[in-house]
Amino acid sequence: MTTRSFKSSGEKATDRKFSTPRSLVPIGFKTPFSKEDNNSDLFDAHFEFSHEIQDNLKNLVLTNHGERIGRFDFGANLRDLVAELTSKDDFEAEAMMRIQNQVQKFMPMVELETFESDLIQEGRGVRFQNVDQPKGMGIISIKVIYNVPQLRLSKRGLQVNIYCIG
């Protein structure tokens, strides 16, 4: 009969090497910039890639050309398109093309899956985030579903709202 020692049977999950705290390294700033009182950093930051990618995609969709210093062509430039809104079909096709082109150029790791837009309006005007908007002002809500295969992120959603005139 062979005698075996329990020392080589494995490691305990409570061993010291498993319980040492990891210091979190920030990946990027949260936008809009904010600061929590208990945080010693200058601004709040993202610590997970999935949150950073969603924040960057939101900024890419909401930015117009010329709004980023040194990168005139950054952004989907949707506010210009919203000012020319004539029909929903034309808007959706052009908005999808603009978003797709910018994502391919600036965030090639993101695969866009679906696009949906909706015009939010009420009879007297528009109510958005508990604020009554003037009559004639509308809001276009854009919803995008995307995947990031390198990070094994699938079916992530993004919703942005853009004010339109008319």
N, CA, C and O atoms as a DFTB+ gen file, in Angstrom:
664 C
 N C O
     1  1       0.847      -1.175       0.000
     2  2       0.000       0.000       0.000
     3  2       0.895       1.241       0.000
     4  3       1.924       1.281       0.674
     5  1       0.473       2.276      -0.787
     6  2       1.246       3.499      -0.912
     7  2       0.713       4.535       0.060
     8  3      -0.497       4.713       0.200
     9  1       1.631       5.213       0.727
    10  2       1.248       6.261       1.661
    11  2       1.358       7.605       0.954
    12  3       2.378       7.909       0.335
    13  1       0.311       8.401       1.048
    14  2       0.302       9.719       0.416
    15  2       0.126      10.806       1.466
    16  3      -0.515      10.599       2.497
    17  1       0.701      11.959       1.186
    18  2       0.615      13.089       2.099
    19  2      -0.491      14.036       1.637
    20  3      -0.685      14.237       0.438
    21  1      -1.198      14.602       2.576
    22  2      -2.244      15.563       2.244
    23  2      -1.671      16.921       1.841
    24  3      -2.417      17.762       1.339
    25  1      -0.398      17.161       2.039
    26  2       0.216      18.438       1.686
    27  2       0.148      18.695       0.185
    28  3       0.057      19.849      -0.236
    29  1       0.190      17.669      -0.610
    30  2       0.182      17.857      -2.061
    31  2      -1.214      17.722      -2.675
    32  3      -1.352      17.612      -3.893
    33  1      -2.237      17.730      -1.834
    34  2      -3.592      17.518      -2.349
    35  2      -4.221      18.772      -2.942
    36  3      -5.286      18.685      -3.554
    37  1      -3.604      19.922      -2.781
    38  2      -4.157      21.146      -3.356
    39  2      -3.930      22.325      -2.456
    40  3      -3.232      22.236      -1.446
    41  1      -4.530      23.438      -2.833
    42  2      -4.392      24.668      -2.067
    43  2      -5.761      25.121      -1.593
    44  3      -6.774      24.894      -2.254
    45  1      -5.769      25.762      -0.442
    46  2      -7.014      26.274       0.111
    47  2      -7.357      27.611      -0.528
    48  3      -6.474      28.415      -0.826
    49  1      -8.616      27.833      -0.729
    50  2      -9.055      29.108      -1.295
    51  2      -8.805      30.253      -0.331
    52  3      -8.775      31.414      -0.740
    53  1      -8.624      29.938       0.951
    54  2      -8.377      30.976       1.952
    55  2      -6.894      31.264       2.140
    56  3      -6.533      32.066       3.001
    57  1      -6.030      30.631       1.358
    58  2      -4.594      30.908       1.460
    59  2      -4.322      32.376       1.187
    60  3      -5.068      33.038       0.465
    61  1      -3.257      32.868       1.767
    62  2      -2.915      34.285       1.681
    63  2      -2.736      34.766       0.243
    64  3      -3.111      35.892      -0.085
    65  1      -2.169      33.926      -0.608
    66  2      -1.925      34.374      -1.982
    67  2      -3.213      34.615      -2.768
    68  3      -3.209      35.326      -3.772
    69  1      -4.306      34.024      -2.310
    70  2      -5.584      34.237      -2.992
    71  2      -6.363      35.417      -2.426
    72  3      -7.317      35.879      -3.052
    73  1      -5.982      35.904      -1.272
    74  2      -6.755      36.962      -0.626
    75  2      -6.056      38.313      -0.627
    76  3      -6.557      39.254      -0.011
    77  1      -4.918      38.441      -1.298
    78  2      -4.261      39.738      -1.343
    79  2      -5.085      40.686      -2.212
    80  3      -5.491      40.326      -3.316
    81  1      -5.326      41.880      -1.717
    82  2      -6.155      42.811      -2.490
    83  2      -5.416      43.302      -3.737
    84  3      -4.228      43.621      -3.692
    85  1      -6.155      43.355      -4.852
    86  2      -5.586      43.883      -6.085
    87  2      -5.912      45.365      -6.167
    88  3      -7.028      45.782      -5.857
    89  1      -4.966      46.131      -6.572
    90  2      -5.258      47.542      -6.781
    91  2      -5.869      47.691      -8.172
    92  3      -5.335      47.184      -9.159
    93  1      -6.975      48.383      -8.229
    94  2      -7.649      48.586      -9.501
    95  2      -6.976      49.713     -10.264
    96  3      -6.712      50.782      -9.714
    97  1      -6.707      49.466     -11.512
    98  2      -6.078      50.467     -12.369
    99  2      -7.160      51.074     -13.253
   100  3      -7.850      50.345     -13.966
   101  1      -7.321      52.397     -13.220
   102  2      -8.346      53.009     -14.069
   103  2      -7.990      52.888     -15.542
   104  3      -6.827      52.990     -15.931
   105  1      -9.027      52.669     -16.353
   106  2      -8.848      52.522     -17.796
   107  2      -9.067      53.857     -18.501
   108  3      -8.330      54.196     -19.427
   109  1     -10.059      54.604     -18.078
   110  2     -10.364      55.884     -18.702
   111  2     -11.350      56.664     -17.855
   112  3     -11.930      56.118     -16.916
   113  1     -11.546      57.927     -18.174
   114  2     -12.460      58.782     -17.426
   115  2     -13.904      58.503     -17.802
   116  3     -14.209      58.195     -18.954
   117  1     -14.802      58.615     -16.807
   118  2     -16.233      58.558     -17.074
   119  2     -16.666      59.914     -17.611
   120  3     -16.200      60.958     -17.155
   121  1     -17.559      59.880     -18.581
   122  2     -18.120      61.137     -19.057
   123  2     -19.624      61.114     -18.821
   124  3     -20.248      60.059     -18.938
   125  1     -20.211      62.252     -18.493
   126  2     -19.585      63.537     -18.247
   127  2     -18.704      63.474     -17.002
   128  3     -18.943      62.678     -16.094
   129  1     -17.682      64.327     -16.979
   130  2     -16.744      64.326     -15.870
   131  2     -17.464      64.588     -14.562
   132  3     -18.326      65.463     -14.476
   133  1     -17.103      63.823     -13.550
   134  2     -17.677      64.020     -12.224
   135  2     -16.645      63.571     -11.194
   136  3     -15.643      62.943     -11.535
   137  1     -16.901      63.896      -9.950
   138  2     -15.990      63.509      -8.883
   139  2     -16.815      63.091      -7.686
   140  3     -17.687      63.829      -7.228
   141  1     -16.531      61.895      -7.182
   142  2     -17.174      61.441      -5.954
   143  2     -16.384      61.974      -4.775
   144  3     -15.166      62.129      -4.862
   145  1     -17.069      62.258      -3.670
   146  2     -16.415      62.848      -2.505
   147  2     -15.380      61.924      -1.874
   148  3     -14.343      62.388      -1.399
   149  1     -15.654      60.612      -1.868
   150  2     -14.747      59.687      -1.192
   151  2     -13.601      59.215      -2.086
   152  3     -12.795      58.385      -1.666
   153  1     -13.520      59.721      -3.285
   154  2     -12.511      59.297      -4.237
   155  2     -11.350      60.295      -4.216
   156  3     -11.564      61.507      -4.249
   157  1     -10.129      59.780      -4.163
   158  2      -8.967      60.670      -4.114
   159  2      -8.478      61.056      -5.510
   160  3      -7.633      61.943      -5.637
   161  1      -8.988      60.412      -6.552
   162  2      -8.578      60.722      -7.912
   163  2      -9.192      62.041      -8.372
   164  3     -10.136      62.552      -7.768
   165  1      -8.636      62.574      -9.450
   166  2      -9.118      63.844      -9.982
   167  2     -10.561      63.728     -10.471
   168  3     -11.408      64.545     -10.109
   169  1     -10.845      62.708     -11.298
   170  2     -12.196      62.463     -11.797
   171  2     -12.530      60.987     -11.623
   172  3     -11.646      60.153     -11.427
   173  1     -13.830      60.679     -11.698
   174  2     -14.252      59.278     -11.662
   175  2     -13.749      58.576     -12.913
   176  3     -13.650      59.179     -13.982
   177  1     -13.432      57.295     -12.767
   178  2     -12.849      56.552     -13.882
   179  2     -13.569      55.231     -14.076
   180  3     -14.265      54.745     -13.184
   181  1     -13.386      54.656     -15.267
   182  2     -13.876      53.307     -15.556
   183  2     -12.797      52.312     -15.170
   184  3     -11.608      52.564     -15.369
   185  1     -13.217      51.176     -14.617
   186  2     -12.289      50.125     -14.247
   187  2     -12.552      48.842     -15.026
   188  3     -11.828      47.859     -14.869
   189  1     -13.583      48.846     -15.862
   190  2     -13.916      47.682     -16.677
   191  2     -13.963      48.107     -18.144
   192  3     -14.462      49.182     -18.476
   193  1     -13.438      47.248     -19.013
   194  2     -13.390      47.556     -20.436
   195  2     -14.784      47.712     -21.030
   196  3     -14.984      48.547     -21.913
   197  1     -15.751      46.924     -20.562
   198  2     -17.097      47.005     -21.128
   199  2     -17.712      48.385     -20.896
   200  3     -18.387      48.915     -21.778
   201  1     -17.487      48.970     -19.720
   202  2     -18.028      50.308     -19.445
   203  2     -17.299      51.377     -20.256
   204  3     -17.917      52.327     -20.736
   205  1     -15.989      51.220     -20.405
   206  2     -15.208      52.194     -21.179
   207  2     -15.621      52.176     -22.654
   208  3     -15.741      53.229     -23.280
   209  1     -15.837      50.990     -23.203
   210  2     -16.251      50.886     -24.612
   211  2     -17.625      51.500     -24.814
   212  3     -17.848      52.198     -25.804
   213  1     -18.550      51.253     -23.896
   214  2     -19.883      51.836     -24.033
   215  2     -19.821      53.367     -23.947
   216  3     -20.499      54.058     -24.707
   217  1     -19.020      53.888     -23.035
   218  2     -18.874      55.336     -22.899
   219  2     -18.245      55.940     -24.151
   220  3     -18.688      56.989     -24.621
   221  1     -17.220      55.290     -24.695
   222  2     -16.578      55.796     -25.912
   223  2     -17.512      55.737     -27.119
   224  3     -17.512      56.644     -27.951
   225  1     -18.308      54.669     -27.215
   226  2     -19.261      54.550     -28.315
   227  2     -20.334      55.628     -28.214
   228  3     -20.726      56.217     -29.222
   229  1     -20.805      55.882     -27.004
   230  2     -21.800      56.947     -26.798
   231  2     -21.223      58.296     -27.241
   232  3     -21.898      59.065     -27.925
   233  1     -19.988      58.579     -26.854
   234  2     -19.359      59.842     -27.248
   235  2     -19.151      59.924     -28.756
   236  3     -19.285      60.998     -29.342
   237  1     -18.826      58.803     -29.388
   238  2     -18.645      58.783     -30.837
   239  2     -19.956      59.091     -31.554
   240  3     -19.968      59.836     -32.534
   241  1     -21.051      58.526     -31.073
   242  2     -22.360      58.732     -31.704
   243  2     -22.858      60.162     -31.479
   244  3     -23.468      60.745     -32.376
   245  1     -22.613      60.733     -30.307
   246  2     -23.142      62.058     -29.983
   247  2     -22.268      63.225     -30.444
   248  3     -22.706      64.374     -30.383
   249  1     -21.053      62.961     -30.900
   250  2     -20.142      64.032     -31.285
   251  2     -20.343      64.416     -32.742
   252  3     -20.540      63.555     -33.600
   253  1     -20.293      65.710     -33.014
   254  2     -20.366      66.232     -34.375
   255  2     -18.979      66.543     -34.882
   256  3     -18.041      66.712     -34.102
   257  1     -18.853      66.619     -36.187
   258  2     -17.565      66.980     -36.776
   259  2     -17.145      68.365     -36.287
   260  3     -17.958      69.286     -36.206
   261  1     -15.870      68.489     -35.966
   262  2     -15.327      69.763     -35.527
   263  2     -15.392      69.990     -34.034
   264  3     -14.872      70.998     -33.557
   265  1     -16.008      69.099     -33.274
   266  2     -16.117      69.283     -31.831
   267  2     -14.898      68.758     -31.064
   268  3     -14.715      69.111     -29.898
   269  1     -14.091      67.954     -31.670
   270  2     -12.868      67.450     -31.034
   271  2     -11.662      68.170     -31.607
   272  3     -11.455      68.190     -32.820
   273  1     -10.877      68.755     -30.735
   274  2      -9.677      69.471     -31.176
   275  2      -8.693      68.463     -31.746
   276  3      -8.396      67.445     -31.121
   277  1      -8.197      68.753     -32.921
   278  2      -7.213      67.885     -33.564
   279  2      -7.802      66.712     -34.319
   280  3      -7.077      66.004     -35.017
   281  1      -9.090      66.491     -34.196
   282  2      -9.762      65.399     -34.915
   283  2     -11.070      65.935     -35.493
   284  3     -12.151      65.662     -34.972
   285  1     -10.958      66.683     -36.551
   286  2     -12.136      67.327     -37.125
   287  2     -13.183      66.314     -37.571
   288  3     -14.381      66.576     -37.460
   289  1     -12.747      65.156     -38.077
   290  2     -13.693      64.186     -38.637
   291  2     -14.200      63.178     -37.615
   292  3     -14.858      62.210     -37.996
   293  1     -13.915      63.372     -36.318
   294  2     -14.389      62.448     -35.287
   295  2     -15.870      62.685     -35.020
   296  3     -16.306      63.831     -34.909
   297  1     -16.634      61.624     -34.916
   298  2     -18.041      61.719     -34.552
   299  2     -18.969      61.375     -35.691
   300  3     -18.612      61.504     -36.862
   301  1     -20.168      60.934     -35.342
   302  2     -21.157      60.504     -36.325
   303  2     -21.860      61.682     -36.999
   304  3     -22.514      61.501     -38.026
   305  1     -21.735      62.877     -36.438
   306  2     -22.300      64.075     -37.060
   307  2     -23.812      63.958     -37.261
   308  3     -24.329      64.300     -38.324
   309  1     -24.516      63.475     -36.240
   310  2     -25.957      63.235     -36.370
   311  2     -26.797      64.491     -36.183
   312  3     -27.905      64.565     -36.716
   313  1     -26.301      65.484     -35.440
   314  2     -27.115      66.688     -35.249
   315  2     -27.338      67.436     -36.554
   316  3     -28.401      68.024     -36.753
   317  1     -26.357      67.422     -37.443
   318  2     -26.567      68.013     -38.769
   319  2     -27.653      67.265     -39.527
   320  3     -28.471      67.874     -40.216
   321  1     -27.657      65.967     -39.399
   322  2     -28.649      65.133     -40.069
   323  2     -30.042      65.364     -39.489
   324  3     -31.025      65.389     -40.229
   325  1     -30.131      65.533     -38.184
   326  2     -31.420      65.757     -37.530
   327  2     -32.028      67.083     -37.982
   328  3     -33.249      67.189     -38.097
   329  1     -31.203      68.089     -38.237
   330  2     -31.714      69.384     -38.705
   331  2     -32.318      69.281     -40.094
   332  3     -33.152      70.104     -40.471
   333  1     -31.903      68.274     -40.862
   334  2     -32.419      68.086     -42.218
   335  2     -33.473      66.985     -42.291
   336  3     -33.796      66.515     -43.382
   337  1     -34.006      66.571     -41.158
   338  2     -34.924      65.435     -41.096
   339  2     -36.154      65.679     -41.964
   340  3     -36.942      66.589     -41.711
   341  1     -36.300      64.836     -43.002
   342  2     -37.476      64.947     -43.872
   343  2     -38.341      63.698     -43.794
   344  3     -39.568      63.797     -43.786
   345  1     -37.720      62.527     -43.736
   346  2     -38.495      61.304     -43.575
   347  2     -37.703      60.328     -42.719
   348  3     -36.472      60.351     -42.701
   349  1     -38.421      59.479     -42.017
   350  2     -37.774      58.553     -41.098
   351  2     -36.896      57.547     -41.831
   352  3     -35.818      57.206     -41.343
   353  1     -37.329      57.067     -42.983
   354  2     -36.546      56.075     -43.724
   355  2     -35.210      56.651     -44.185
   356  3     -34.171      56.003     -44.058
   357  1     -35.242      57.867     -44.720
   358  2     -34.003      58.514     -45.150
   359  2     -33.081      58.747     -43.965
   360  3     -31.872      58.532     -44.059
   361  1     -33.654      59.187     -42.846
   362  2     -32.855      59.459     -41.659
   363  2     -32.171      58.193     -41.160
   364  3     -30.971      58.204     -40.888
   365  1     -32.924      57.101     -41.037
   366  2     -32.349      55.869     -40.505
   367  2     -31.223      55.343     -41.387
   368  3     -30.185      54.926     -40.874
   369  1     -31.408      55.357     -42.696
   370  2     -30.368      54.857     -43.591
   371  2     -29.100      55.693     -43.482
   372  3     -27.998      55.151     -43.403
   373  1     -29.255      57.007     -43.479
   374  2     -28.084      57.891     -43.395
   375  2     -27.425      57.811     -42.015
   376  3     -26.198      57.791     -41.919
   377  1     -28.221      57.767     -40.953
   378  2     -27.664      57.670     -39.600
   379  2     -26.905      56.357     -39.419
   380  3     -25.824      56.339     -38.830
   381  1     -27.463      55.270     -39.919
   382  2     -26.773      53.971     -39.823
   383  2     -25.442      54.013     -40.561
   384  3     -24.438      53.502     -40.065
   385  1     -25.430      54.621     -41.742
   386  2     -24.197      54.693     -42.518
   387  2     -23.149      55.543     -41.793
   388  3     -21.976      55.172     -41.745
   389  1     -23.567      56.672     -41.232
   390  2     -22.625      57.540     -40.523
   391  2     -22.050      56.856     -39.287
   392  3     -20.846      56.918     -39.042
   393  1     -22.902      56.212     -38.521
   394  2     -22.428      55.515     -37.312
   395  2     -21.500      54.371     -37.702
   396  3     -20.444      54.202     -37.092
   397  1     -21.873      53.586     -38.702
   398  2     -21.057      52.455     -39.144
   399  2     -19.671      52.916     -39.610
   400  3     -18.663      52.308     -39.250
   401  1     -19.618      53.989     -40.408
   402  2     -18.340      54.497     -40.901
   403  2     -17.439      54.950     -39.757
   404  3     -16.240      54.672     -39.765
   405  1     -18.005      55.644     -38.780
   406  2     -17.201      56.134     -37.659
   407  2     -16.737      55.002     -36.747
   408  3     -15.611      55.028     -36.249
   409  1     -17.592      54.017     -36.527
   410  2     -17.197      52.872     -35.698
   411  2     -16.079      52.091     -36.378
   412  3     -15.130      51.674     -35.714
   413  1     -16.174      51.885     -37.688
   414  2     -15.108      51.186     -38.404
   415  2     -13.791      51.943     -38.334
   416  3     -12.723      51.335     -38.267
   417  1     -13.866      53.263     -38.349
   418  2     -12.651      54.076     -38.354
   419  2     -12.030      54.201     -36.962
   420  3     -10.817      54.048     -36.817
   421  1     -12.836      54.476     -35.940
   422  2     -12.307      54.799     -34.623
   423  2     -12.449      53.683     -33.587
   424  3     -11.712      53.675     -32.601
   425  1     -13.364      52.753     -33.780
   426  2     -13.563      51.653     -32.826
   427  2     -13.763      50.340     -33.583
   428  3     -14.838      49.747     -33.493
   429  1     -12.763      49.871     -34.324
   430  2     -12.948      48.693     -35.172
   431  2     -13.213      47.403     -34.402
   432  3     -13.630      46.409     -34.997
   433  1     -12.979      47.400     -33.089
   434  2     -13.241      46.195     -32.303
   435  2     -14.735      45.984     -32.055
   436  3     -15.146      44.906     -31.622
   437  1     -15.543      47.000     -32.324
   438  2     -16.983      46.937     -32.081
   439  2     -17.694      46.491     -33.354
   440  3     -17.451      47.031     -34.433
   441  1     -18.574      45.501     -33.218
   442  2     -19.421      45.043     -34.321
   443  2     -20.848      45.497     -34.055
   444  3     -21.468      45.075     -33.079
   445  1     -21.363      46.351     -34.918
   446  2     -22.736      46.831     -34.763
   447  2     -23.705      45.758     -35.246
   448  3     -23.499      45.139     -36.289
   449  1     -24.755      45.552     -34.475
   450  2     -25.719      44.501     -34.814
   451  2     -27.052      45.064     -35.287
   452  3     -27.479      44.763     -36.402
   453  1     -27.716      45.871     -34.469
   454  2     -29.012      46.424     -34.868
   455  2     -29.063      47.912     -34.573
   456  3     -28.326      48.427     -33.732
   457  1     -29.953      48.588     -35.287
   458  2     -30.159      50.030     -35.158
   459  2     -31.658      50.271     -35.129
   460  3     -32.413      49.650     -35.878
   461  1     -32.084      51.183     -34.254
   462  2     -33.500      51.537     -34.175
   463  2     -33.596      53.007     -33.790
   464  3     -32.856      53.475     -32.925
   465  1     -34.496      53.728     -34.424
   466  2     -34.710      55.121     -34.037
   467  2     -36.193      55.362     -33.847
   468  3     -37.036      54.693     -34.446
   469  1     -36.494      56.342     -32.992
   470  2     -37.881      56.648     -32.690
   471  2     -37.994      58.143     -32.394
   472  3     -37.159      58.700     -31.681
   473  1     -39.014      58.789     -32.935
   474  2     -39.265      60.200     -32.668
   475  2     -40.212      60.292     -31.478
   476  3     -41.329      59.776     -31.513
   477  1     -39.749      60.955     -30.430
   478  2     -40.532      61.087     -29.206
   479  2     -41.187      62.460     -29.221
   480  3     -40.501      63.481     -29.176
   481  1     -42.523      62.485     -29.284
   482  2     -43.266      63.741     -29.283
   483  2     -44.585      63.551     -28.581
   484  3     -45.154      62.460     -28.587
   485  1     -45.074      64.620     -27.972
   486  2     -46.408      64.633     -27.389
   487  2     -47.195      65.769     -28.034
   488  3     -46.630      66.553     -28.797
   489  1     -48.482      65.870     -27.741
   490  2     -49.344      66.851     -28.391
   491  2     -48.904      68.295     -28.233
   492  3     -48.758      68.994     -29.236
   493  1     -48.684      68.776     -26.995
   494  2     -48.346      70.187     -26.768
   495  2     -46.863      70.463     -26.939
   496  3     -46.465      71.612     -27.129
   497  1     -46.079      69.475     -26.877
   498  2     -44.628      69.632     -26.902
   499  2     -44.018      68.314     -26.485
   500  3     -44.681      67.278     -26.534
   501  1     -42.817      68.339     -26.094
   502  2     -42.118      67.112     -25.743
   503  2     -41.731      67.155     -24.279
   504  3     -41.294      68.190     -23.775
   505  1     -41.890      66.045     -23.606
   506  2     -41.447      65.940     -22.214
   507  2     -40.262      64.982     -22.196
   508  3     -40.386      63.815     -22.566
   509  1     -39.114      65.490     -21.762
   510  2     -37.894      64.689     -21.735
   511  2     -37.167      64.944     -20.423
   512  3     -36.884      66.092     -20.081
   513  1     -36.865      63.884     -19.689
   514  2     -36.183      63.961     -18.399
   515  2     -36.874      64.959     -17.473
   516  3     -36.223      65.801     -16.855
   517  1     -38.209      64.853     -17.383
   518  2     -39.050      65.680     -16.523
   519  2     -38.989      67.170     -16.841
   520  3     -39.262      68.001     -15.975
   521  1     -38.636      67.508     -18.063
   522  2     -38.591      68.906     -18.489
   523  2     -39.463      69.045     -19.731
   524  3     -39.310      68.289     -20.691
   525  1     -40.391      70.028     -19.712
   526  2     -41.228      70.283     -20.887
   527  2     -40.417      71.055     -21.909
   528  3     -39.831      72.092     -21.598
   529  1     -40.387      70.547     -23.123
   530  2     -39.673      71.203     -24.207
   531  2     -40.657      72.046     -25.008
   532  3     -41.851      71.746     -25.019
   533  1     -40.189      73.083     -25.672
   534  2     -41.092      73.929     -26.455
   535  2     -41.766      73.152     -27.579
   536  3     -41.242      72.149     -28.064
   537  1     -42.933      73.634     -27.980
   538  2     -43.650      73.012     -29.076
   539  2     -42.801      73.099     -30.343
   540  3     -42.160      74.118     -30.598
   541  1     -42.799      72.056     -31.112
   542  2     -41.984      72.001     -32.306
   543  2     -40.627      71.361     -32.073
   544  3     -39.914      71.058     -33.030
   545  1     -40.262      71.150     -30.818
   546  2     -38.989      70.512     -30.495
   547  2     -39.258      69.027     -30.298
   548  3     -40.166      68.649     -29.558
   549  1     -38.488      68.206     -30.945
   550  2     -38.647      66.771     -30.812
   551  2     -37.354      66.125     -30.362
   552  3     -36.299      66.760     -30.346
   553  1     -37.444      64.884     -30.003
   554  2     -36.270      64.125     -29.584
   555  2     -36.249      62.839     -30.383
   556  3     -37.250      62.126     -30.460
   557  1     -35.104      62.548     -30.976
   558  2     -34.942      61.285     -31.666
   559  2     -34.145      60.372     -30.755
   560  3     -33.021      60.691     -30.367
   561  1     -34.726      59.251     -30.421
   562  2     -34.064      58.253     -29.585
   563  2     -33.446      57.207     -30.505
   564  3     -34.133      56.605     -31.330
   565  1     -32.141      56.999     -30.353
   566  2     -31.419      56.033     -31.178
   567  2     -30.935      54.907     -30.284
   568  3     -30.289      55.134     -29.261
   569  1     -31.261      53.682     -30.691
   570  2     -30.838      52.495     -29.942
   571  2     -29.958      51.645     -30.841
   572  3     -30.324      51.336     -31.975
   573  1     -28.799      51.271     -30.326
   574  2     -27.840      50.459     -31.073
   575  2     -27.484      49.246     -30.219
   576  3     -27.181      49.380     -29.033
   577  1     -27.521      48.074     -30.821
   578  2     -27.053      46.844     -30.173
   579  2     -25.724      46.485     -30.830
   580  3     -25.604      46.495     -32.055
   581  1     -24.734      46.169     -30.005
   582  2     -23.395      45.899     -30.528
   583  2     -22.738      44.732     -29.794
   584  3     -23.176      44.328     -28.717
   585  1     -21.681      44.206     -30.402
   586  2     -20.881      43.124     -29.823
   587  2     -19.415      43.538     -29.840
   588  3     -18.996      44.338     -30.677
   589  1     -18.642      42.988     -28.908
   590  2     -17.189      43.152     -28.900
   591  2     -16.609      41.745     -28.735
   592  3     -16.408      41.289     -27.610
   593  1     -16.339      41.051     -29.853
   594  2     -15.914      39.652     -29.775
   595  2     -14.617      39.437     -28.989
   596  3     -14.482      38.426     -28.299
   597  1     -13.661      40.368     -29.081
   598  2     -12.391      40.185     -28.379
   599  2     -12.572      40.137     -26.863
   600  3     -11.776      39.499     -26.173
   601  1     -13.584      40.787     -26.340
   602  2     -13.858      40.787     -24.899
   603  2     -15.012      39.863     -24.530
   604  3     -15.432      39.809     -23.374
   605  1     -15.518      39.136     -25.522
   606  2     -16.662      38.230     -25.336
   607  2     -17.887      38.972     -24.800
   608  3     -18.620      38.460     -23.954
   609  1     -18.091      40.170     -25.301
   610  2     -19.279      40.947     -24.962
   611  2     -20.260      40.829     -26.111
   612  3     -19.913      41.101     -27.261
   613  1     -21.472      40.429     -25.809
   614  2     -22.456      40.312     -26.877
   615  2     -23.777      40.934     -26.445
   616  3     -24.130      40.974     -25.266
   617  1     -24.481      41.413     -27.453
   618  2     -25.812      42.001     -27.268
   619  2     -25.811      43.131     -26.236
   620  3     -26.703      43.206     -25.391
   621  1     -24.813      44.002     -26.310
   622  2     -24.775      45.173     -25.437
   623  2     -25.576      46.278     -26.099
   624  3     -25.581      46.398     -27.324
   625  1     -26.248      47.080     -25.300
   626  2     -27.103      48.114     -25.849
   627  2     -26.630      49.513     -25.497
   628  3     -26.006      49.742     -24.461
   629  1     -26.944      50.434     -26.384
   630  2     -26.648      51.846     -26.184
   631  2     -27.857      52.632     -26.654
   632  3     -28.384      52.372     -27.735
   633  1     -28.306      53.597     -25.847
   634  2     -29.410      54.461     -26.251
   635  2     -28.992      55.896     -26.033
   636  3     -28.544      56.269     -24.949
   637  1     -29.141      56.707     -27.082
   638  2     -28.850      58.142     -26.983
   639  2     -30.051      58.909     -27.501
   640  3     -30.810      58.412     -28.333
   641  1     -30.215      60.118     -27.003
   642  2     -31.314      60.983     -27.411
   643  2     -30.740      62.262     -27.989
   644  3     -29.847      62.874     -27.404
   645  1     -31.260      62.662     -29.147
   646  2     -30.797      63.856     -29.838
   647  2     -31.994      64.776     -30.063
   648  3     -33.020      64.347     -30.591
   649  1     -31.862      66.042     -29.662
   650  2     -32.921      67.019     -29.894
   651  2     -32.949      67.384     -31.369
   652  3     -31.909      67.534     -32.011
   653  1     -34.168      67.525     -31.895
   654  2     -34.296      67.954     -33.284
   655  2     -35.264      69.140     -33.351
   656  3     -36.122      69.327     -32.488
   657  1     -35.092      69.913     -34.389
   658  2     -35.933      71.093     -34.558
   659  2     -36.975      70.806     -35.620
   660  3     -36.821      69.878     -36.414
   661  1     -38.003      71.574     -35.637
   662  2     -38.928      71.440     -36.718
   663  2     -40.298      71.199     -36.303
   664  3     -41.185      71.066     -37.147
